[in-house]
């Protein structure tokens, strides 16, 4: 039973997930610091006070603190924008660059029967000897 538990713990997917969680938490701390210490003060410099936590109203003796919701919403939008522009877009560009295929050779075509590459002007496949129509 102990060896089975050890095998479970050392399974590749579990280790990769643990590493992803640790990196995610560290990255969240960096992004939160960026938002709190750089972006929010810039917003305050441009548009006044960035803290809406004091905004509230009362209904039947209950205090509705909608300013806290506005702060949380703004933080979410700022964090999402930072993650999108500093992580998602660059990673998508790298993946796109890595997945680029080489342009097809215009002097070759594939035989419709055996799918082997043959000269573009061939009328018969050299591999399976089937007739190949000329492409217009």
Rosetta blueprint (number, residue, H / E / L):
1 X L
2 X H
3 X H
4 X H
5 X H
6 X H
7 X H
8 X H
9 X H
10 X L
11 X L
12 X H
13 X H
14 X H
15 X H
16 X H
17 X H
18 X H
19 X H
20 X H
21 X H
22 X H
23 X H
24 X H
25 X H
26 X H
27 X H
28 X H
29 X H
30 X H
31 X H
32 X H
33 X H
34 X H
35 X H
36 X H
37 X H
38 X H
39 X H
40 X H
41 X H
42 X H
43 X H
44 X H
45 X H
46 X H
47 X H
48 X L
49 X L
50 X L
51 X L
52 X L
53 X L
54 X L
55 X L
56 X L
57 X E
58 X E
59 X E
60 X L
61 X L
62 X E
63 X E
64 X E
65 X L
66 X H
67 X H
68 X H
69 X H
70 X H
71 X H
72 X H
73 X H
74 X H
75 X H
76 X H
77 X H
78 X H
79 X H
80 X H
81 X H
82 X H
83 X H
84 X H
85 X H
86 X H
87 X H
88 X H
89 X H
90 X H
91 X H
92 X H
93 X H
94 X H
95 X H
96 X H
97 X H
98 X H
99 X L
100 X L
101 X L
102 X L
103 X L
104 X L
105 X L
106 X L
107 X L
108 X E
109 X E
110 X E
111 X L
112 X L
113 X L
114 X L
115 X L
116 X L
117 X E
118 X E
119 X E
120 X L
121 X L
122 X L
123 X L
124 X E
125 X L
126 X L
127 X L
128 X L
129 X L
130 X L
131 X E
132 X L
133 X L
134 X L
135 X L
136 X L
